[in-house]
Amino acid sequence: MTRSIKKGIYVDERLLKKIAGKNPLQTPTIKTWNRACVISPEMLGFSFGVYNGKKHIDVLVTEDMVGHRLGEFSETKTFRKHGGKMQKELEMKKKEAEITAAKGATAAIADTKGAKK
């Protein structure tokens, strides 16, 4: 559900106080737990450590991020891989292809050494 227009966008005032009057290049990473805060133009160039539930992820604010929320750039879930029988078959084919390529490369090296003698 979107935020009501009459309420306006949500920008954490404490976060704005932390960056007020500071140089973005000389300021260290600012840690925050407020993922719902909307990125405003004043935040450009600053680096924020946005908490994802386990650790702080560094987010460098650029022009394209203005209007989005800080939490959008700090993923909370890590994708490992899709599993199943089909995935295992693909991995086996890939390993077999690597083994045959390695054997072919060693055979080619042996042939060049034999030709030099």
Secondary structure, DSSP 8 states (H G I E B T S, - for coil): ----TTT-----HHHHHHHTT--TTTS--EEE--TT-B--GGGTT-EEEEE-SSSEEEEE--GGGTTSBGGGGS-SS------SHHHHHHHHHHHHHHHHHHHHHHHHHHHHHHHH-
